[in-house]
């Protein structure tokens, strides 16, 4: 069969293309850990993150956002500062998960490049950092938001009480009916990866109102607002190890249900208020 191509040799008369240094810039990973009274769990999680990043390589920055903890959470975080790229943002008083997420994301949005990636995960050691590699690959494939989902094939939940699992399933169904987002089944899990450029765009559009819900319902509100920015969403299966968590849950179930219903009402019937 005759050869159908020609191998071109370098032409010394052609002006070389000058590649911008930014082309070779390695994406930085920012890991936001909202923490409230997690002294028993935070150290184990940070050690797991450090081990994972040592295996994966690449620049990263851990951002612990302490929400007015009354235990040794801050001291535990400080003990890692001389060993790891870790910064602590602290609230003098407890303000809720929403304010903690907002401040962590604002810090990253101000410091990071728009090509960087930010991962948020719970500080109670129930989320395995080993999943970050798969999530980052999904971002590299073109997705804007990647959610570690309890409702994808291959997910597994261990240690969560049955009634909490039923409530989560009911909430998932309700949110999918009221606010369908292509590619999303899990609206409330806090383990997510985001393209930093999308978070920066959200703050430019919404300002402080981007994350303006106080409690756990802020995770739903974030998705709804990013949906309006036509973000591309993807889910990967989550192995939730609630059995590894020390201490009691910070979620007030009844309060979260009420606030979630109020959030639905705002977005469904008062869209101008819930920007």
N, C-alpha and C positions, 0 to 999 in steps of 0.2 A: 504494500500500500504506500503510495507516495506521501511524503511528509507534507502536512497542511499548515505548517507554521514556520516562522523564521526566527532565529535567535539573534537579537540585536546586540551588537557590541557597544561599549561606552563611547560616545562621541565627545571628544575633548573640547569641541567648539560649542557645545550646549551649555548654557549657564545653569549651574546647579540650583535646584530648588532649596531655598533656605527654610528649614523646618523651625517653627516657633518652639521655644523651650516648653511651652505649656502643653504641646502635643505629647511630650514624654512625662508629664507630671502624673505621679501616681495618686490615685484617689485615696483620700484619707477617710477612715472610718471613725465616726463619732458615736459613742455609746452612752446614752442618757439613762441614768438609773434614779427614778423618783423613789425616795426612801423616807419612811416614817416608822421609827422604833423598830429597826431591822438589825440591831446589833448582833443578834444570834445568827443571822443569815447572810448579811452583806459580805463578810469576809470570805466565806466559802464561794460566793458568786464571783467576787473579784478575782480570786485565785483561779477559778475555772475559766474566766475570760482571759486572764494572762496566759494560761496554758494553751488555750485555743489560738490566741494571737501569735504565740511563739511558734506554733506549728504552721499557721497560715502565712505569717509574715505580713509586711505592709505597715504603714504608719497608722496609728490609732490614738484616740484620746477618750478617756473615761470621764464623764461628767456626772458626779453624784450630786443630786439636788435634795438636800435634807430639809424636810418640811417640819421644822420645829421639834425634832425628836427629843424625848426626855430620857432616853437611855444612852448607851455608849455608841450610837450609830456614827456620830461625827468622829469620835476617837478611833473607831475601827477604820473608817475611810482615811483618816490622817496617817495611820500607820503604814499605808501603802504609797504615800506620796513621794517618798524618796526612792522607791523601787520602780514605780510605774508612771506613765503619763496620765495623771489623775488630778482633776480639779474638783473642788467642793463649792457648791453654791448653797447658802444656808438661809432659811427663813427663821426669824427669831420666834415666831409663833406658828402653830399649825394653820395652814390656809387651805388644805385640801389638794387632791390629786390634780385638779384642773390647773391651779396656779403653779403647781410644781412642774407639770408638763410644759406649761406656757413659758416659764422662766428658763427651763432647760433648752427648749427649742429656740427661744429668742437668742440665747447665748450662742448656740451653734449657728443660727442663721447669720449672726453678726461676724463670727470668727471664721466660718468655713467657706470653701469655694463652692460654687453652684454645682460642680461635678462630684462633690463629695457625697457620702452616704451617711445617714444617721439612723441608728437602731435604738429603739426604746424597749426596755424589758423590765419586768417587775424585779424589785430588789430582794424578794423573799426566797430566792434560789429555787423557784419552781420552773423557771425557764432555762433550758439548756443552751449555753453559748455555742455548742457544736452545730446548731441549726443555722447559725449566721452565714456560714459559707454558702449554703443552698440559697438563702435569701438574697445574698449579694449577687450571686450568679443570675438570679431572676431580675434584679435591677439592671445588671449588665446587658440582659437580653432586651431591655427596652421598657420594662415596667417601671412605674413611678412609686407605687406602694406595694409592699409584700407583707402579707399577714400570716403569722403562724396560727393556723386554724384548727379548732377542735372538731371541725365538721368535714374534713377532707379524708379520703381513703388513706389509711395508714396512720391516722392520728390515734393517740391513746391517752386516757385520763386515769390517773391513779391517785387515790387519797381524797378525792372531792366527794362530799356527802351527796347522796342520791337526790335530795330535794333541791340542792344547788344546781345539779346537772339538769334537772327538769326545768327549773327557772331559766337557766341559760338557753335551753332548747326553745322554750316559749318566747324568750326575748329575741332570739335569732329569727324565728318565724315572723314575729310581729314587725321587726325592723325590715326584713326582706320584703314584706307586703307593703309597708308604708314608704320605704325609701330603697327601692331596688337599685343595687349597685352591681354592675356586671363583674362577675368573678369573685364576689364576696358573699360568704355565708356567716362568718364570725365577725360580728360588729363590735364586740366588747373586749376581745383579747388585747392586752397591752403590749404584746410582743410583736413589733412591726419594724420593717425597714422602709425608709423614705429617701427619695432623691432630695438632696438638700435644696436644689434649685426650686423644687415644688414648694417646700416649706417657706423659702424666702418669698416666693410669689404670693403665698397665702397671707403672710404678714403684711406685704404691701397692699393687698386687697382689703383685708379685714382689720388690720391693726391689732390692738389688744383683744378685739372681739373674735379673733380667730379661735382662741381657746378661752371661752368665757363661762364654762360650766364648772362648778366647784368640785363635784364628786366624780365617781367612776363613769357617770354618763358622758363625761367629756370625750371618752374614746369614740362614742357614737357620733357626737357632734363634729369631731375632727373629720371623720369619714364623709359625713354629709356635706361639709364645706369643701372638702377636696374633690368630691364628686362634681360640684358646681364648676370646678376649674378643669373639668374634663380629664382628670388624672386616669391613668391606666392601672388597674388593680390586679393583683395575683395572690393566690393563697398557696401555702405549703402545709403539709400535715404537721401538727404539733404533738409532741409527747409531753404532756403536762404532769410533772412530778410533784403533786401537792403533798405527797407523803414525806418529802424531804424538807418541808417547811417547818421551822421551829416557831412556836408562838401561835396566837390566834389571828384570824383574818381581820383585816382592817375594814372590810366592807360591811356597811350597815344595810342589810338586804332590803328591809321595808322602805328605808329612805331612798335607796337607789332605784327601786321600782317606781316610787312616786315621782322622783325627779326625771326618770326616763319617760314616763307618761306625759309629764309637763313638757319635756323636750319635743316629743312627738307632736303635741298640740301646737307648740310654737312654730315648728317648721311646716306643719301641714296647713294650719289655719292663720298663722301670722308670719308669713315668710319675710315680710319687710322688717319685722322686729328681730327675728333670728337670722341675721345677715349671713 
